[in-house]
Amino acid sequence: MPLKIVQKDITTMKVDAIVNAANTRLQMGGGVCGAIFRAAGVDELRKACDQIGHCPVGKAVITDGFRLPAKQIIHTVGPVWQGGHQHEAELLSSCYKESLKLAMEHGCRSIAFPVISSGIFGYPKREALQVAITTIQTFLETHEIDVYITIFDEEMARISKELLNG
């Protein structure tokens, strides 16, 4: 199945795994991360993340989905935008690759991503979405998994249409 971009709350996606835009300490944050913690159950997810302890930028780890419709949560840590000269694109691409590999290793047949690093980490939205699309489409050339990118606002909806159609 080709990549689909949907304007939807990631915490409501009925997929095998959703991806959390996490911080390196795997603690509850704001934005997407906070919404996922609240929807999954703060105490349960905090305990699971505390057991893992840490996740480096560009890598991914997995926990149960707890109260979410998704069976599992893949936590990945995107780069903080520093102007584009600190290997941000490579690190961001790695987030998608590592998450997709982890999903496949755990038998997931569907996965939903937010646009990683495009919120409080400051990655420009257009560039962040372009990295996501390119990386996921390359992965889908050799793997079979349903992939969704969830977007939340009208600006990202417009950008996604431009990137996919142009």
N, C-alpha and C positions, 0 to 999 in steps of 0.2 A: 504494500500500500504506500502511496506517496505521502510525503509530509503534509500535515494539515495544520493550518494556523487558525485557532479559534479564539473568539473573544468570550472568555469564560473564567470563572473563579476556579483556580487549579484544585482547591480543596474539595470541589464537587465532582471532579473527573472520575468516571468509572473505568479505570485502567488498572493494569497490574501494578504499576509503580508511578509515583509522582516524584519530581525532583525538587528538593529544597535548596534554595540559594542560601547556603549556610555560611557561618563564620568558622574560623579555624578551631575554635574551642567547642564547636557544636552546641552552643548555648542559644536559647531563645533570643531572637533579635526582633527587629521591626519588619515592616513590609511583608513580603511573601513568607519569610521565615516565621514571623510571629503568627501569621494567619494559619500556617500549617501546624505549628505547635498547639494553638488553641483548638483547631478542628480535630487534631489527632488525640488530644488529651495531654495537657501540659505535663502533669506528673509522670505519666507513663513514658512519654517521648523524652523528657529530660533524663529520666533514669537510664533509658536505652543509650542515649547520647553520652551520658557520663561514663557508662561502661566502655564505650569506644574511646572517649577522651579527646581526640584530636584528629583533624584532617587537614593536610597541607593544601595550599592553593594549587588548583589544577587537578586534584585527586577527588575520589569519591568513596563513600562508605554507605552501608545500607542498614536500615532498621525496619521493624514491623510498621505497618500502617496504622495500627491501633484502631481508633474510631473513624478513620477515613474510609471512603468507598474503595480507595486504592489499597491493595494488599501490603505494599511496601513503600517506604520512603527512601529515596537515594539522596544523600546529602553531598553536595559538591560545593567547593569554595572557589568562587570566581576572584579574579584580580581586582584590586582597587585601581581605578583609572588614574594614571600619572602622566597623561599627555601622549601616550602611545609609544613611548620609547623604552619601556621597561618590560618588553616581551608580553604585553597584555593580551595581544591577539592570540599568541601561541598558548598562553595559559588558559584563556577563555575557551579556545578550541579543545584543549585537553579536558576541560570540565565536561563537555558534551561527549567526547569520545569515551572517557573513563566511565561516565554514567551509563552510556549505551552498552559498553562491554559488561559492566556489572549487572545490568538488567538481563542481558542475554545469559550470563553465567547463572543467574537465579531463575531462569525459565520464564522470564516475562515475555509476553507477546504484545504488550502495549505499554507506552510510557508517555507521560506529559511533562513538559518542561516549562518553567517561566523563562523570561529573557534574562538570563543570568548576568549579574553585575550592572544591570541598567538602572537600578534604583539607587539606594544609598551609597553604593560603591562607585557611582558617578560615570560609568562607562557610557559614552554617547549612544543613544537608543538605536539610531540607524546602523552604526557600526557593530553594536552588540548583536542586533538581529541578523545582520549580514553574516557574521561569524557563525551564529547558530544555524542558519539555513544552509550555508556552504558545508559545514562540518557534518550535519545530519544527512544531507543529501549524498555526500561522499560515503558515509557509513551505509546508507540504504542501497548503494550499488552492489554491495556484497553480503548484506544481511536482510533477514525478513523479520520486521517488527513494525507495528503501527506506532507512529510518532506524532505527537501533537505538541505544538508550541502554544501556550496560553498567553493571551495578551489581555490587558485590563482596561486600556483607555483608547479613545478615538485616535490620538496621535499615533499610537503603535499600530492601530488598524490601518491607517492611511499609509504608514511606512511599509507595512507588510505587503499591502497590495502593490505598491510601487516596486518593491524588491522582487516579488514573485512574478509580476507581469512585465518587468522591464529589464 
